[in-house]
Amino acid sequence: MLDASLRYFHQAAEVLGLSTNIREILVTPRRVMKVEIVTEGDDGLLSRHIGFRVQHNNARGPYKGGLRYHPAMDEDHASALASLMTWKTAIVNVPFGGAKGGISCDPSKMSVVDLDRVTRTFVERTKEIMGPTLDIPAPDVNTNPEVMAWIMDEYSKYEGFSPAVVTGKPVHLFGSVGRDEATGRGVMYALREALRDQGKKLSDITVAIQGFGNVGSHAARLIAAEGGTIVAVADHLGGVSKPDGLDVPALFAWAGQHHTVDAFPGGDAFDCSEIITWPADVLIPAALEDAITADHAPDVQASIIIEAANGPTTPEANDLLHKRGVTIVPDILANAGGVTVSYFEWAQNIQQFRWEIDRVNAELEKVMIRAYQDVRDVAAKRKIDLRTASFVLGIQRVGIASLSRQHARVPIDLS
């Protein structure tokens, strides 16, 4: 993941003609914190986990990024994801920087009480670098609104009532309406704009989706509601397909009850590994990273890929697909709906004023359309692909902010 993000960064930096020194300044995290978390489990035994928080860049605003609870979580992973957040917040032009963090643990083997203890200990260890104007975490893999509520509660014990310290909270605890579906809704907007560039509408296309968690399920539901035909969906347990379109509301309800799309009675079962090469106009990878590799690339049948997950396409696969003429809307643009509505939640918390759902969705649509058009214009002007254009745009905005704060006169082309 780190190697891939650095490769894309340097490709964009080459387009911009940045010196080695400027590249190092922009790519190096401002701060990396690693903490030991020791808690007493339900069985009375001590457990030990390592927590990370990488704060990459705050030139454009407070650090912003998710907290991931996963056994493979480590500093390199956090650093890569933190840098992607820096460019992502710049692309959608919200006043945040980039951060990422998490805890190397396996929530599936922990009780709710254990998770609560570990989360609160992590907050106690990192509270000095967190805060509504310093660093604002959000949900990521294996974290959810409940975990965010624990973070807000624990931080508030030290600093007083602080709902803006974290986003993705339950709506009844100062979260924002529309946040749960925001990433999936942003994916739908990104797909709609990409189709518009090709003279098509959502009702013209078939879609295959890998992953049916929060992002994949809401993307499927919203695309189907706009007339798109969802022909195949897969998760880690299985897949289900129907050539004339799945009943997405029924599948949504099934997955909510069974926590998988496997065995859904409204379609034909298939091996989940086949989803990447499914015969569909659009492929939406909405699971974990490195889902599309060089081995898959020659057999991908979709002409458009919308990256709902973080880093789902390896650099080697990206190059092969680009040569084949496949349009890839990259993760740092396509899945930016989540951080955008996180910004809306933060703003509501700061203002102590709640927005209605119509306003949230309307503002999100405006942000996603503008971001897509900005990236598309950079790509057209410089004759580069959308991924490189996204990095170019993000680096330009972060670079100018960083250097302006330091009164540095280093030319970065903003034209």
NORVENTA-V91900 format. One line per field, one symbol per residue. ss: DSSP state (H for helix, E for strand, C for the rest). phi: phi as a letter, one per 20 degrees, with the letter a starting at -180 (. if undefined). psi: psi as a letter, one per 20 degrees, with the letter a starting at -180 (. if undefined). Layout:
ss=???
phi=???
psi=???
This chain:
ss=CHHHHHHHHHHHHHHHCCCHHHHHHHHCCCEEEEEEEEEECCCCCEEEEEEEEEEEECCCCEEEEEEEECCCCCHHHHHHHHHHHHHHHHHCCCCECEEEEEECCCHHHCCHHHHHHHHHHHHHHHHHHCECCCEEEEECCCCCHHHHHHHHHHHHHHHCCCHHHECCCCHHHCCCCCCCCHHHHHHHHHHHHHHHHCCCCHHHCEEEEECCCHHHHHHHHHHHHCCCEEEEEEECCEEEECCCCCCHHHHHHHHHHHCCCCCCCCCEEECHHHHHHCCCCEEEECCCCCCECHHHHCCCCCCEEECCCCCCECHHHHHHHHHCCCEEECHHHHCCHHHHHHHHHHHHHHHCCCCCHHHHHHHHHHHHHHHHHHHHHHHHHHCCCHHHHHHHHHHHHHHHHHHHHCCCCCCCCCC
phi=.fffffffgffffffemfffffffffeeffbcdcceddceffeneecccddcbddebcfdqggbrfdddbgefbfffffffffffgfffffemeecdcbaarcebdgfdcfffffffffffffffdffddqgddbcfbfbgmcbgffffffgfffffedngbfefbdnfggfcmfdfnffeffffffffffgfffgfemccgfecdcdceocegfffffffffffeofdeebcccfdrcbcbgeofffgffgffffedmaegmffeaefbfgfeffdffbfcddfcdeflfddfffgfdfefeccdeeeemfdfgffgfffffenfedefgfdfdefffffffffgffffelbeeefffgffffgffffffffffgfffffelcfffffffgfffgfffffffffdleddfcfde
psi=gggghhghghghhghikqrhghghghipqhqpppqpopqprhjiqpqprpqqooogpkhjaqqprrppoqhjpaggghgghghhhghghhgilqmrbprqaapnrnhijqrhggggggghhgghhjhhjrqhjfpnrrqbpjqahghhhggggghhhhjromhjiqrkrqhiljrpqihhjgghghgggggghhhhhjkrrhiiqqpppoplbgggghggghghhjiqooippqaiiarqqohjpqnghhhggghhhikqipjpikapqrphiihhkqnqhppnokcarkhorhhhghipiqipponhrplipqhghggghghijppoorgighkjhghghgggggggggilppqrhhgghghggggggggghgghhggggilrrhghhggggggggggggghhhjkpmpppoj.
